[in-house]
């Protein structure tokens, strides 16, 4: 993947719109993908409580932005 704003990052951000964490998985960031997926899906699953879905929505948006702005480390 190239740097921020590359086509790969755009695809990763679009993947995150449909399933949180999928974009990070496309970028090869397994731990970040698991954290985003667990927090967002768990929060949305508790929709009948007020606070968890709000937190999940914030994390969902954060996952999308994180995938779009990701810059791989340079070795």
C-alpha positions in Angstrom: 0.0 0.0 0.0 1.1 3.5 -0.7 0.7 6.4 1.6 -2.3 8.4 2.8 -4.9 9.1 0.1 -3.8 6.2 -2.1 -6.3 4.0 -3.8 -5.7 1.2 -1.3 -6.6 3.4 1.6 -9.8 4.5 -0.2 -10.8 0.8 -0.7 -10.0 0.1 2.9 -12.1 3.0 4.1 -15.0 1.8 1.9 -14.6 -1.7 3.3 -15.0 -0.3 6.8 -18.3 1.4 5.9 -19.8 -2.1 5.3 -18.0 -4.0 8.1 -15.9 -2.3 10.8 -12.4 -3.6 10.9 -12.4 -5.1 7.4 -10.4 -2.1 6.0 -7.7 -2.6 8.6 -7.7 -6.3 7.7 -7.2 -5.4 4.0 -4.2 -3.3 5.1 -2.8 -6.2 7.0 -3.4 -4.8 10.5 -4.9 -7.7 12.2 -4.9 -6.4 15.8 -6.6 -3.1 14.9 -9.1 -5.0 12.8 -10.1 -7.2 15.7 -10.4 -4.3 18.2 -12.6 -2.3 15.9 -14.7 -5.2 14.9 -15.3 -6.4 18.5 -16.0 -2.9 19.9 -18.4 -1.9 17.1 -20.3 -5.1 16.7 -20.5 -5.5 20.4 -21.8 -2.0 20.8 -24.3 -2.3 18.1 -25.5 -5.7 19.5 -26.4 -3.8 22.7 -28.7 -1.4 20.8 -31.4 -1.5 23.5 -29.0 0.3 25.9 -28.3 3.9 25.0 -24.6 4.4 25.6 -23.0 1.3 23.8 -24.5 2.1 20.4 -23.2 5.7 20.6 -19.7 4.5 21.5 -19.9 1.9 18.7 -20.9 4.6 16.2 -17.9 6.7 17.2 -15.6 3.7 16.9 -17.1 2.9 13.5 -16.4 6.4 12.3 -12.9 6.2 13.8 -12.2 2.9 12.0 -13.2 4.5 8.6 -11.0 7.5 9.2 -8.1 5.4 10.5 -8.1 3.2 7.4 -8.3 6.3 5.1 -5.3 8.1 6.8 -3.1 5.0 7.4 0.5 5.4 6.4 2.6 2.1 6.6 5.8 2.3 8.6 9.0 2.8 6.7 11.9 0.5 7.4 
